[in-house]
Amino acid sequence: MNKIAKIALAATVLLTLSTTTANASPDKGQKYFTKKLKSPCGISGAALAGRHTQEEWQKINAAGGIGAELKNICPKVKDSALKDKYIPHYFDFLFEYGSDSGNIPAC
């Protein structure tokens, strides 16, 4: 019985860790912004996220237009910085620090 409990606990921990790493986060989005978008955009993260309210960012994301909106705001951004794997993180960052959120990013 003890062996089964250990296996179940290990499986639970493994599932928990794998699901949290698969989720997007504002912190990762901020890190990606700093590495990939800040220099070509020439604006701070607060200025970028403040271009829209949280509701507007949600609508843009629901329409699948985060990458296009970023390209519109920052035309010098390379397409490699707008890969699909980055978009959920960018969205979480932009939503977290939208103009009506009251939050200010550190970048």
DSSP file (Angstrom, degrees, kcal/mol; ACC not computed):
  #  RESIDUE AA STRUCTURE BP1 BP2  ACC     N-H-->O    O-->H-N    N-H-->O    O-->H-N    TCO  KAPPA ALPHA  PHI   PSI    X-CA   Y-CA   Z-CA
    1    1 A M     >        0   0    0      0, 0.0     4,-2.0     0, 0.0     5,-0.2   0.000 360.0 360.0 360.0 -38.3    0.0    0.0    0.0
    2    2 A N  H  >  +     0   0    0      1,-0.2     4,-1.9     2,-0.2     5,-0.1   0.873 360.0  52.6 -63.8 -37.9    2.9    2.4    0.8
    3    3 A K  H  > S+     0   0    0      2,-0.2     4,-2.0     1,-0.2    -1,-0.2   0.890 108.3  50.0 -66.0 -40.5    4.4    1.8   -2.6
    4    4 A I  H  > S+     0   0    0      1,-0.2     4,-2.5     2,-0.2    -2,-0.2   0.892 109.0  52.3 -65.3 -40.2    1.1    2.7   -4.4
    5    5 A A  H  X S+     0   0    0     -4,-2.0     4,-2.4     2,-0.2    -1,-0.2   0.896 109.2  49.7 -63.4 -40.6    0.8    5.9   -2.3
    6    6 A K  H  X S+     0   0    0     -4,-1.9     4,-2.5     2,-0.2    -1,-0.2   0.903 111.6  48.4 -65.1 -41.2    4.3    7.0   -3.3
    7    7 A I  H  X S+     0   0    0     -4,-2.0     4,-2.4     2,-0.2    -2,-0.2   0.912 112.4  48.6 -65.4 -42.6    3.6    6.3   -7.0
    8    8 A A  H  X S+     0   0    0     -4,-2.5     4,-2.2     2,-0.2    -2,-0.2   0.909 112.3  48.7 -63.7 -42.2    0.3    8.2   -6.8
    9    9 A L  H  X S+     0   0    0     -4,-2.4     4,-2.4     2,-0.2    -2,-0.2   0.913 111.4  49.4 -64.2 -43.2    2.0   11.1   -5.1
   10   10 A A  H  X S+     0   0    0     -4,-2.5     4,-2.4     1,-0.2    -2,-0.2   0.902 111.1  49.8 -63.1 -41.6    4.8   11.2   -7.6
   11   11 A A  H  X S+     0   0    0     -4,-2.4     4,-2.5     2,-0.2    -1,-0.2   0.898 110.6  50.4 -64.1 -40.6    2.3   11.2  -10.5
   12   12 A T  H  X S+     0   0    0     -4,-2.2     4,-2.4     2,-0.2    -2,-0.2   0.925 111.5  47.3 -63.5 -45.4    0.3   14.0   -8.9
   13   13 A V  H  X S+     0   0    0     -4,-2.4     4,-2.4     2,-0.2     5,-0.2   0.918 112.4  50.4 -63.0 -43.4    3.4   16.1   -8.5
   14   14 A L  H  X S+     0   0    0     -4,-2.4     4,-2.2     1,-0.2    -2,-0.2   0.919 111.9  46.9 -62.0 -45.0    4.5   15.4  -12.1
   15   15 A L  H  X S+     0   0    0     -4,-2.5     4,-2.0     2,-0.2    -1,-0.2   0.895 111.7  51.6 -64.1 -40.0    1.1   16.4  -13.5
   16   16 A T  H  X S+     0   0    0     -4,-2.4     4,-1.7     1,-0.2    -2,-0.2   0.926 112.2  45.3 -63.3 -45.5    1.0   19.6  -11.4
   17   17 A L  H  X S+     0   0    0     -4,-2.4     4,-1.6     1,-0.2    -1,-0.2   0.889 112.2  51.1 -66.4 -39.6    4.4   20.7  -12.6
   18   18 A S  H  X S+     0   0    0     -4,-2.2     4,-0.9    -5,-0.2    -1,-0.2   0.852 110.4  48.7 -70.3 -33.1    3.7   19.9  -16.2
   19   19 A T  H  X S+     0   0    0     -4,-2.0     4,-0.7     1,-0.2    -1,-0.2   0.854 109.8  51.0 -76.1 -33.1    0.5   21.8  -16.3
   20   20 A T  H  < S+     0   0    0     -4,-1.7     3,-0.3     1,-0.2    -2,-0.2   0.849 109.6  49.8 -72.9 -32.1    1.9   25.0  -14.6
   21   21 A T  H  < S+     0   0    0     -4,-1.6    -1,-0.2     1,-0.2    -2,-0.2   0.746 106.2  57.5 -76.1 -21.8    4.8   25.1  -17.1
   22   22 A A  H  < S+     0   0    0     -4,-0.9    -1,-0.2    -5,-0.2    -2,-0.2   0.701  91.0  89.8 -80.0 -19.3    2.4   24.8  -20.0
   23   23 A N  S  < S-     0   0    0     -4,-0.7     2,-0.1    -3,-0.3    66,-0.0  -0.492  80.1-119.7 -79.4 146.9    0.4   27.9  -18.9
   24   24 A A        -     0   0    0     -2,-0.2    65,-0.1    64,-0.1    -1,-0.1  -0.411  31.4-165.1 -76.8 160.6    1.4   31.3  -20.2
   25   25 A S     >  -     0   0    0     -2,-0.1     4,-2.2     1,-0.1    68,-0.3  -0.998  32.8-125.7-148.7 150.2    2.3   34.0  -17.7
   26   26 A P  H  > S+     0   0    0      0, 0.0     4,-2.5     0, 0.0     5,-0.2   0.846 111.7  58.0 -61.3 -33.2    2.7   37.7  -17.5
   27   27 A D  H  > S+     0   0    0      2,-0.2     4,-2.1     1,-0.2     5,-0.1   0.924 108.4  44.0 -64.1 -44.2    6.3   37.2  -16.2
   28   28 A K  H  > S+     0   0    0      2,-0.2     4,-2.9     1,-0.2     5,-0.2   0.901 112.7  53.3 -66.0 -39.6    7.3   35.2  -19.2
   29   29 A G  H  X S+     0   0    0     -4,-2.2     4,-2.6    60,-0.3    -2,-0.2   0.895 108.9  48.9 -61.4 -40.0    5.6   37.7  -21.4
   30   30 A Q  H  X S+     0   0    0     -4,-2.5     4,-2.6     2,-0.2    -1,-0.2   0.901 111.5  49.6 -65.6 -40.5    7.5   40.5  -19.8
   31   31 A K  H  X S+     0   0    0     -4,-2.1     4,-2.2     2,-0.2    -2,-0.2   0.928 112.9  46.2 -64.3 -44.9   10.8   38.6  -20.2
   32   32 A Y  H  X>S+     0   0    0     -4,-2.9     4,-3.2     2,-0.2     5,-0.6   0.897 111.4  52.9 -64.9 -39.7   10.0   37.9  -23.9
   33   33 A F  I  X>S+     0   0    0     -4,-2.6     5,-2.6    -5,-0.2     4,-2.1   0.950 110.3  47.5 -58.2 -48.6    9.0   41.6  -24.4
   34   34 A T  I  <5S+     0   0    0     -4,-2.6     5,-0.3     1,-0.2    -2,-0.2   0.894 120.0  38.6 -61.1 -41.0   12.3   42.7  -22.9
   35   35 A K  I  <5S+     0   0    0     -4,-2.2    -2,-0.2    -5,-0.2    -1,-0.2   0.886 132.3  18.7 -77.0 -39.9   14.4   40.3  -25.1
   36   36 A K  I  <5S+     0   0    0     -4,-3.2    42,-0.3    -5,-0.2    -3,-0.2   0.713 130.5  26.2-111.6 -24.7   12.5   40.4  -28.4
   37   37 A L  I  X<S+     0   0    0     -4,-2.1     4,-2.6    -5,-0.6     5,-0.3   0.731  96.8  75.8-115.4 -28.3   10.3   43.5  -28.6
   38   38 A K  H  ><S+     0   0    0     -5,-2.6     4,-2.5     1,-0.2     5,-0.5   0.914 100.2  43.2 -59.4 -48.5   11.7   46.4  -26.5
   39   39 A S  H  4 S+     0   0    0     -5,-0.3    -1,-0.2     2,-0.2    -2,-0.1   0.947 118.1  42.3 -65.9 -50.3   14.6   47.4  -28.7
   40   40 A P  H  4 S+     0   0    0      0, 0.0    36,-0.3     0, 0.0    -1,-0.2   0.849 118.4  47.3 -66.8 -30.5   12.7   47.2  -32.1
   41   41 A C  H  < S-     0   0    0     -4,-2.6    -2,-0.2     2,-0.1    -3,-0.2   0.883  90.5-150.5 -75.7 -38.5    9.7   48.9  -30.6
   42   42 A G     <  +     0   0    0     -4,-2.5     2,-0.3    -5,-0.3    -3,-0.1   0.684  61.7  97.6  74.4  17.2   11.6   51.7  -28.9
   43   43 A I  S    S-     0   0    0     -5,-0.5    -1,-0.3    -6,-0.2    -2,-0.1  -0.905  76.0-103.0-132.4 162.9    9.0   51.9  -26.1
   44   44 A S     >  -     0   0    0     -2,-0.3     4,-2.1    -3,-0.1     5,-0.1  -0.303  33.1-109.5 -78.6 167.3    8.6   50.6  -22.6
   45   45 A G  H  > S+     0   0    0     62,-0.3     4,-2.8     1,-0.2     5,-0.3   0.860 119.7  54.9 -63.3 -36.6    6.4   47.7  -21.7
   46   46 A A  H  > S+     0   0    0      1,-0.2     4,-2.0     2,-0.2    -1,-0.2   0.902 108.6  48.0 -64.6 -40.8    4.0   50.0  -19.9
   47   47 A A  H  4 S+     0   0    0      2,-0.2     4,-0.2     1,-0.2    -2,-0.2   0.900 114.2  46.7 -66.9 -40.3    3.6   52.1  -23.0
   48   48 A L  H >< S+     0   0    0     -4,-2.1     3,-1.5     1,-0.2     4,-0.2   0.965 116.3  42.1 -66.3 -52.2    3.0   49.1  -25.2
   49   49 A A  H >< S+     0   0    0     -4,-2.8     3,-1.2     1,-0.3    50,-0.7   0.826 108.0  63.1 -65.1 -30.6    0.5   47.5  -22.8
   50   50 A G  T 3< S+     0   0    0     -4,-2.0    -1,-0.3    -5,-0.3    -2,-0.2   0.478  78.1  86.3 -75.1  -1.4   -1.1   50.8  -22.2
   51   51 A R  T <  S+     0   0    0     -3,-1.5     2,-0.3    -4,-0.2    -1,-0.2   0.767 100.9  22.4 -67.4 -24.3   -2.2   51.2  -25.8
   52   52 A H  S <  S-     0   0    0     -3,-1.2    47,-2.7    -4,-0.2    48,-0.2  -0.938  82.2-110.7-139.2 159.9   -5.3   49.2  -25.1
   53   53 A T     >  -     0   0    0     -2,-0.3     4,-2.4    45,-0.2     5,-0.2  -0.350  42.2-101.4 -79.1 170.1   -7.5   48.4  -22.1
   54   54 A Q  H  > S+     0   0    0      1,-0.2     4,-2.1     2,-0.2     5,-0.1   0.901 124.5  51.6 -61.2 -39.9   -7.7   44.8  -20.8
   55   55 A E  H  > S+     0   0    0      2,-0.2     4,-2.2     1,-0.2    -1,-0.2   0.900 109.1  50.0 -64.7 -40.4  -11.0   44.3  -22.6
   56   56 A E  H  > S+     0   0    0      2,-0.2     4,-2.5     1,-0.2    -1,-0.2   0.912 109.4  51.0 -64.8 -41.7   -9.6   45.5  -25.8
   57   57 A W  H  X S+     0   0    0     -4,-2.4     4,-2.5     1,-0.2    -1,-0.2   0.894 109.4  52.2 -61.9 -38.1   -6.5   43.1  -25.5
   58   58 A Q  H  X S+     0   0    0     -4,-2.1     4,-2.8     2,-0.2    -2,-0.2   0.922 110.4  47.2 -62.9 -43.6   -9.0   40.3  -24.8
   59   59 A K  H  X S+     0   0    0     -4,-2.2     4,-1.7     2,-0.2    -2,-0.2   0.913 112.1  49.5 -65.3 -42.0  -10.9   41.1  -28.0
   60   60 A I  H  <>S+     0   0    0     -4,-2.5     5,-3.0     1,-0.2     6,-0.3   0.916 113.6  46.8 -62.0 -42.9   -7.7   41.3  -30.0
   61   61 A N  H ><5S+     0   0    0     -4,-2.5     3,-1.5     3,-0.2    -2,-0.2   0.904 108.8  54.0 -65.9 -42.1   -6.6   38.0  -28.6
   62   62 A A  H 3<5S+     0   0    0     -4,-2.8    -1,-0.2     1,-0.3    -2,-0.2   0.834 108.6  50.1 -62.5 -31.5   -9.9   36.3  -29.2
   63   63 A A  T 3<5S-     0   0    0     -4,-1.7    -1,-0.3    -5,-0.2    -2,-0.2   0.485 117.5-116.2 -83.2  -2.9   -9.7   37.4  -32.9
   64   64 A G  T < 5S+     0   0    0     -3,-1.5     4,-0.2    -4,-0.2    -3,-0.2   0.792  79.1 124.3  75.7  28.1   -6.2   36.0  -33.1
   65   65 A G     >< +     0   0    0     -5,-3.0     4,-2.6    -6,-0.2     5,-0.2   0.199  25.3 105.7-110.7  17.7   -4.7   39.4  -33.7
   66   66 A I  H  > S+     0   0    0     -6,-0.3     4,-2.6     1,-0.2     5,-0.2   0.946  86.7  46.4 -61.8 -47.2   -2.0   39.8  -31.0
   67   67 A G  H  > S+     0   0    0      1,-0.2     4,-2.2     2,-0.2    -1,-0.2   0.914 114.3  47.5 -61.2 -43.6    0.8   39.3  -33.5
   68   68 A A  H  > S+     0   0    0     -4,-0.2     4,-2.0     2,-0.2    -1,-0.2   0.885 112.3  49.9 -66.1 -38.8   -0.7   41.6  -36.1
   69   69 A E  H  X S+     0   0    0     -4,-2.6     4,-2.5     2,-0.2     5,-0.2   0.901 110.5  49.5 -67.7 -40.3   -1.4   44.3  -33.4
   70   70 A L  H  X S+     0   0    0     -4,-2.6     4,-2.9    -5,-0.2    -2,-0.2   0.907 111.9  48.7 -63.4 -40.4    2.2   44.1  -32.2
   71   71 A K  H  < S+     0   0    0     -4,-2.2    -2,-0.2    -5,-0.2    -1,-0.2   0.854 111.0  51.3 -66.5 -34.8    3.5   44.3  -35.8
   72   72 A N  H  < S+     0   0    0     -4,-2.0    -2,-0.2     1,-0.2    -1,-0.2   0.907 115.9  39.8 -67.4 -42.9    1.2   47.3  -36.3
   73   73 A I  H  < S+     0   0    0     -4,-2.5    -2,-0.2     1,-0.3    -1,-0.2   0.880 130.3  29.5 -73.2 -39.0    2.5   49.1  -33.1
   74   74 A C    ><  +     0   0    0     -4,-2.9     3,-1.8    -5,-0.2    -1,-0.3  -0.754  66.4 175.7-124.7  82.5    6.1   48.1  -33.7
   75   75 A P  T 3  S+     0   0    0      0, 0.0    -1,-0.1     0, 0.0   -34,-0.1   0.717  77.3  62.8 -63.6 -20.2    6.7   47.7  -37.5
   76   76 A K  T 3  S+     0   0    0    -36,-0.3     2,-0.1     2,-0.1   -35,-0.1   0.524  75.8 116.8 -82.1  -4.7   10.4   47.0  -37.0
   77   77 A V    <   -     0   0    0     -3,-1.8     2,-0.1    -7,-0.2   -40,-0.1  -0.425  68.0-122.7 -68.0 134.4    9.7   43.8  -35.0
   78   78 A K    >   -     0   0    0    -42,-0.3     3,-1.3    -2,-0.1     4,-0.3  -0.459  14.1-123.2 -74.7 149.0   11.0   40.7  -36.7
   79   79 A D  G >  S+     0   0    0      1,-0.3     3,-1.5     2,-0.2    -1,-0.1   0.802 109.9  66.8 -62.0 -29.1    8.6   37.9  -37.5
   80   80 A S  G >  S+     0   0    0      1,-0.3     3,-0.7     2,-0.2    -1,-0.3   0.765  95.7  56.6 -65.1 -23.6   10.7   35.5  -35.5
   81   81 A A  G <  S+     0   0    0     -3,-1.3    -1,-0.3     1,-0.2    -2,-0.2   0.572 103.3  56.2 -81.1  -9.0    9.8   37.5  -32.4
   82   82 A L  G <  S+     0   0    0     -3,-1.5    -1,-0.2    -4,-0.3    -2,-0.2  -0.046  74.7 148.1-114.1  30.5    6.1   36.9  -33.1
   83   83 A K    X>  -     0   0    0     -3,-0.7     3,-1.6     1,-0.1     4,-1.1  -0.255  61.4-110.2 -62.4 154.2    6.1   33.1  -33.2
   84   84 A D  T 34 S+     0   0    0      1,-0.3     3,-0.1     2,-0.2    -1,-0.1   0.798 115.8  62.7 -56.8 -31.7    3.0   31.3  -32.1
   85   85 A K  T 34 S+     0   0    0      1,-0.2     4,-0.3     2,-0.1    -1,-0.3   0.747 106.0  45.6 -70.0 -21.1    4.7   30.0  -29.0
   86   86 A Y  T X> S+     0   0    0     -3,-1.6     4,-2.5     1,-0.1     3,-0.6   0.744  92.7  80.5 -88.9 -26.0    5.3   33.6  -27.7
   87   87 A I  H 3X S+     0   0    0     -4,-1.1     4,-3.0     1,-0.3     5,-0.2   0.861  89.1  51.2 -56.1 -45.8    1.8   35.0  -28.3
   88   88 A P  H 3> S+     0   0    0      0, 0.0     4,-2.2     0, 0.0    -1,-0.3   0.879 113.5  47.0 -60.8 -34.4    0.1   33.5  -25.2
   89   89 A H  H <> S+     0   0    0     -3,-0.6     4,-2.2    -4,-0.3   -60,-0.3   0.906 111.7  49.6 -72.5 -41.6    2.8   35.0  -23.0
   90   90 A Y  H  X S+     0   0    0     -4,-2.5     4,-3.2     2,-0.2     5,-0.2   0.933 111.3  50.9 -59.7 -45.1    2.7   38.4  -24.8
   91   91 A F  H  X S+     0   0    0     -4,-3.0     4,-3.2     1,-0.2     5,-0.3   0.941 109.2  49.0 -59.9 -47.6   -1.1   38.4  -24.3
   92   92 A D  H  X S+     0   0    0     -4,-2.2     4,-2.3     1,-0.2    -1,-0.2   0.894 114.2  47.1 -59.8 -39.1   -0.9   37.6  -20.6
   93   93 A F  H  X S+     0   0    0     -4,-2.2     4,-1.7   -68,-0.3    -2,-0.2   0.950 114.8  45.0 -64.6 -50.1    1.7   40.4  -20.2
   94   94 A L  H  < S+     0   0    0     -4,-3.2    -2,-0.2     1,-0.2    -1,-0.2   0.889 115.6  47.3 -63.9 -40.4   -0.4   42.9  -22.2
   95   95 A F  H >< S+     0   0    0     -4,-3.2     3,-1.3    -5,-0.2    -1,-0.2   0.929 110.0  52.5 -66.0 -45.5   -3.6   42.0  -20.4
   96   96 A E  H 3< S+     0   0    0     -4,-2.3     7,-0.3    -5,-0.3    -1,-0.2   0.840 120.6  33.4 -59.3 -34.9   -2.0   42.2  -17.0
   97   97 A Y  T 3< S+     0   0    0     -4,-1.7    -1,-0.3    -5,-0.1    -2,-0.2   0.051  85.4 145.9-114.5  24.7   -0.6   45.7  -17.7
   98   98 A G    X>  -     0   0    0     -3,-1.3     3,-2.1     1,-0.1     4,-0.5  -0.090  67.1 -95.8 -56.5 163.9   -3.4   47.1  -19.9
   99   99 A S  T 34 S+     0   0    0    -47,-2.7     3,-0.2   -50,-0.7   -46,-0.2   0.755 124.1  43.2 -59.9 -27.4   -4.2   50.8  -19.6
  100  100 A D  T 34 S+     0   0    0    -48,-0.2    -1,-0.3     1,-0.2   -47,-0.1   0.319  92.5  85.0-100.7   9.6   -7.1   50.2  -17.1
  101  101 A S  T <4 S-     0   0    0     -3,-2.1    -1,-0.2     2,-0.2    -2,-0.1   0.805  82.4-138.6 -81.8 -29.0   -5.3   47.6  -14.9
  102  102 A G     <  +     0   0    0     -4,-0.5     2,-0.3     1,-0.3    -5,-0.1   0.431  64.0 122.3  82.0  -1.8   -3.5   50.0  -12.6
  103  103 A N        -     0   0    0     -5,-0.3    -1,-0.3    -7,-0.3    -2,-0.2  -0.704  48.0-157.3 -94.3 146.8   -0.4   47.7  -12.8
  104  104 A I        -     0   0    0     -2,-0.3    -6,-0.1    -3,-0.1    -7,-0.0  -0.985  13.6-134.8-126.5 122.2    2.9   48.9  -14.0
  105  105 A P        -     0   0    0      0, 0.0   -59,-0.2     0, 0.0   -60,-0.0  -0.282  15.6-125.3 -72.6 161.8    5.5   46.5  -15.4
  106  106 A A              0   0    0      1,-0.2    -2,-0.0   -61,-0.1     0, 0.0   0.452 360.0 360.0 -85.1  -1.0    9.2   46.7  -14.4
  107  107 A C              0   0    0    -63,-0.0   -62,-0.3   -69,-0.0    -1,-0.2   0.444 360.0 360.0-105.1 360.0   10.4   47.0  -18.0
